[in-house]
Amino acid sequence: MEISEIILEIIKIAIPSLIVFLTAFLLLRNYMNNQLRLEQMKINSKYSDQTRTIKIQAYERLMLFCDRMDIVHIATRVYSPEMKADELKQALLISLQKEFEHNSAQQVYTSESLWKVISEAKAANAKIIHAAAEQVSPTAPALELLKQINKKMEGISVNPADQAKSAIRSEAAILLSL
């Protein structure tokens, strides 16, 4: 046999072998890429479920915070009959601030607009306490401050804590509907 015939025979064998190899390679590569995508989707789904759970827990904590920052609830916790108005004012403001600080990390799991509503509710409660305290002598019995706070609360259309709760419910409903 001549060299050209040998080369021709090698080409006859090599080309089909190369075509089979490339076909197998491409099919295997596509299969592996699809498997990788499938695994990534499973991981993302699991991560999404975990994230949703964490966010729901954050909303639950924020609802509890809104209950605890309600002036009536704070007053129930800190009021003592022997207190003076100024002492009660300070106790209310300190408790409000501590509750806020204790729950401030939850803002990571909420939208900026929701956290703004919650911050504004806290500020509105502090403003109500300050405004009521201006109407009472610092040395008056704490009960006088509570009466003034009650008057201020009756004068507003929506309790700031209730407004924040409503915003939390709205955002949580969006998350739960996904």
SVG drawing of the C-alpha trace seen along z (x, -y; Angstrom):
<svg xmlns="http://www.w3.org/2000/svg" viewBox="-60 -72 64 74">
<polyline fill="none" stroke="black" stroke-width="0.4" points="0.0,0.0 1.1,-3.4 1.3,-6.2 -1.6,-8.0 -3.8,-5.0 -2.7,-4.6 -3.4,-8.3 -6.8,-7.9 -7.6,-4.8 -6.6,-6.7 -8.8,-9.7 -11.7,-7.3 -11.4,-5.9 -10.4,-9.2 -13.2,-11.5 -16.1,-9.3 -14.3,-8.7 -13.8,-12.4 -17.5,-13.1 -18.7,-10.5 -16.3,-11.9 -17.4,-15.5 -21.1,-14.4 -20.6,-12.5 -18.6,-15.4 -21.3,-18.0 -24.1,-15.8 -22.2,-15.1 -21.3,-18.8 -25.0,-19.8 -26.1,-17.1 -23.6,-18.2 -24.6,-21.9 -28.2,-21.0 -27.5,-19.0 -25.5,-21.9 -28.4,-24.3 -30.8,-21.9 -28.6,-21.7 -28.3,-25.5 -32.1,-25.9 -32.5,-23.4 -30.0,-25.4 -31.7,-28.7 -35.1,-27.3 -33.8,-26.1 -32.1,-29.4 -35.3,-31.3 -37.4,-29.2 -34.9,-29.9 -34.8,-33.6 -38.6,-33.7 -38.7,-32.0 -36.2,-34.5 -38.1,-37.4 -41.4,-36.1 -39.7,-35.8 -38.4,-39.4 -42.0,-40.6 -43.2,-38.7 -40.6,-40.4 -41.5,-43.8 -45.1,-43.2 -44.1,-42.4 -42.0,-45.5 -45.0,-47.6 -47.0,-46.2 -44.2,-46.9 -43.7,-50.4 -47.3,-51.3 -47.4,-54.0 -50.2,-52.3 -48.1,-49.0 -44.9,-50.8 -46.8,-52.7 -48.2,-49.5 -44.7,-48.1 -42.9,-51.1 -45.6,-53.0 -45.4,-53.0 -47.8,-55.0 -45.0,-56.7 -43.4,-58.1 -43.4,-61.7 -44.3,-62.9 -40.7,-63.6 -39.6,-60.1 -42.4,-58.5 -41.5,-60.5 -37.9,-59.4 -38.9,-55.8 -41.2,-55.8 -38.6,-57.4 -35.9,-55.0 -38.1,-52.0 -39.2,-53.1 -35.5,-53.7 -34.4,-50.3 -37.2,-48.5 -36.2,-50.3 -32.5,-49.5 -33.3,-45.9 -35.2,-45.4 -33.2,-47.7 -31.4,-44.7 -34.7,-43.6 -34.4,-46.4 -32.1,-44.2 -35.1,-42.0 -37.6,-44.8 -37.9,-47.3 -36.6,-50.8 -40.1,-52.2 -41.4,-49.8 -38.4,-50.6 -39.1,-54.3 -42.8,-53.8 -41.6,-51.9 -39.0,-54.6 -41.6,-57.3 -44.0,-55.5 -41.3,-55.4 -40.6,-59.1 -44.3,-59.9 -44.7,-58.1 -41.7,-60.0 -43.3,-63.2 -46.6,-62.4 -44.7,-61.7 -42.8,-65.0 -46.0,-67.0 -47.9,-65.5 -45.0,-66.1 -45.0,-69.8 -48.6,-70.0 -47.7,-68.6 -45.4,-69.8 -42.3,-67.6 -43.0,-67.1 -46.7,-66.2 -47.8,-62.6 -47.1,-60.3 -50.8,-59.6 -51.2,-63.2 -48.8,-62.5 -50.7,-59.4 -53.9,-61.4 -52.3,-63.9 -50.8,-61.1 -54.3,-59.6 -55.7,-62.9 -53.0,-63.2 -53.6,-59.7 -57.4,-60.4 -56.5,-63.5 -54.8,-61.5 -56.6,-59.6 -54.3,-56.6 -52.1,-55.2 -48.6,-55.2 -47.9,-51.6 -51.1,-50.5 -50.1,-52.3 -46.7,-50.5 -48.5,-47.2 -50.6,-47.8 -47.5,-48.5 -45.9,-45.3 -48.9,-43.2 -49.0,-44.7 -45.3,-43.9 -45.6,-40.4 -48.7,-39.7 -46.6,-40.5 -43.9,-38.1 -46.4,-35.3 -48.1,-35.7 -44.9,-35.0"/>
</svg>
